[in-house]
Amino acid sequence: DDGWLMTVSPNPAVLDGGDDLLFFPSEAGQGGVAYHEFSFIAVGPGRTTVTLTHGFQQFTFTVQVAARG
């Protein structure tokens, strides 16, 4: 299982990173759930959308980065 895959990457002028996927397995006997973590860094103002897929599941989110001012 490849887990979650980034099928639509963010605009690199707005967000950087995301390719350093971290996987945290579930903890046996503690009711923990395995999860994936993608980390991004805001690098410039603008709006961008990211899409992650896992099999038939899809998760899309939009990030708005404000200009410094």
C-alpha positions as CSV (number, residue, x, y, z in Angstrom):
1,D,0.0,0.0,0.0
2,D,1.5,3.3,-1.1
3,G,-0.7,5.2,1.3
4,W,-1.7,8.7,0.3
5,L,-0.3,10.1,-2.9
6,M,-0.1,13.7,-4.0
7,T,-1.8,13.8,-7.4
8,V,-2.2,17.6,-7.7
9,S,0.9,19.4,-6.3
10,P,0.7,23.0,-5.0
11,N,1.9,26.0,-6.9
12,P,5.6,26.1,-5.9
13,A,5.5,29.9,-5.9
14,V,3.0,29.7,-3.0
15,L,3.9,26.4,-1.1
16,D,7.1,24.4,-1.1
17,G,7.6,20.9,0.2
18,G,5.0,18.2,0.6
19,D,7.2,15.6,-0.8
20,D,8.7,14.6,2.5
21,L,5.9,12.3,3.5
22,L,6.0,10.9,7.0
23,F,4.1,7.7,7.9
24,F,3.2,7.0,11.5
25,P,2.0,3.4,12.0
26,S,-0.8,2.6,14.4
27,E,0.2,1.7,17.9
28,A,-0.9,-1.8,18.8
29,G,-3.2,-2.1,21.8
30,Q,-3.7,1.7,22.2
31,G,-6.4,2.2,19.6
32,G,-4.1,4.4,17.5
33,V,-4.7,4.9,13.8
34,A,-1.9,5.0,11.2
35,Y,-1.6,8.4,9.5
36,H,0.4,10.2,7.0
37,E,1.8,13.7,7.4
38,F,2.8,16.1,4.5
39,S,4.6,19.3,5.5
40,F,4.5,22.5,3.5
41,I,6.2,25.9,3.8
42,A,4.5,29.1,2.7
43,V,7.0,30.8,0.3
44,G,4.9,33.5,-1.3
45,P,1.5,35.1,-1.5
46,G,-1.3,33.5,-3.4
47,R,-3.8,30.6,-3.5
48,T,-3.1,27.0,-4.4
49,T,-4.9,23.7,-4.2
50,V,-3.5,20.3,-3.4
51,T,-5.1,16.9,-4.0
52,L,-4.2,13.7,-2.2
53,T,-5.6,10.3,-3.2
54,H,-5.6,6.9,-1.5
55,G,-7.3,4.2,-3.6
56,F,-10.8,5.5,-4.3
57,Q,-10.5,8.2,-1.6
58,Q,-9.6,11.8,-2.5
59,F,-8.8,14.7,-0.2
60,T,-8.5,18.2,-1.7
61,F,-7.6,21.4,0.2
62,T,-6.9,25.0,-0.8
63,V,-4.4,27.2,1.0
64,Q,-4.4,31.0,0.9
65,V,-1.1,32.7,1.8
66,A,-1.4,36.5,2.6
67,A,1.3,39.0,1.5
68,R,3.5,40.4,4.2
69,G,2.5,43.8,5.0
